[in-house]
């Protein structure tokens, strides 16, 4: 798992297309404000939420397996018990990086992703780290 500033900075700098699992259309939700800010910084945001049709002007997908095109990173705003299935989908899709937001911690699934060659950042806010390291 990545925890050095250099590794996190490089991961953020490499990513261009980010699937946000659990992205809500409700503006008061952290997933929405983080994704909106990252979108304004030039990242392409791909909403992943079976309860949404469109978020931030982008078509939403019910799950990672239905997302079309390549993904550089998956950002997770779901409860920790959902992380193992998200990791499995990331491995299948050969995603380069998995970001688990603050409070999203899964001590078994994260190493599984790392063992599959996925860069993993856990229990950190992507937007806070972006602003701190690249903003």
Buried (B, 14 or more C-beta within 10 A) or exposed (E): BBEEEEEBBBBBEEBEBBBBBBBBBEEEBBBBBBBBBBBEEEBBBBBBBEEBEEBBEBEBBEBBEEBEEEBBBBBBBBEBEBBBBBBBBBBEBEBBBBBBBBEBEBEEBBBBBBEBEBBBBBBBBBBEBBEEBEE
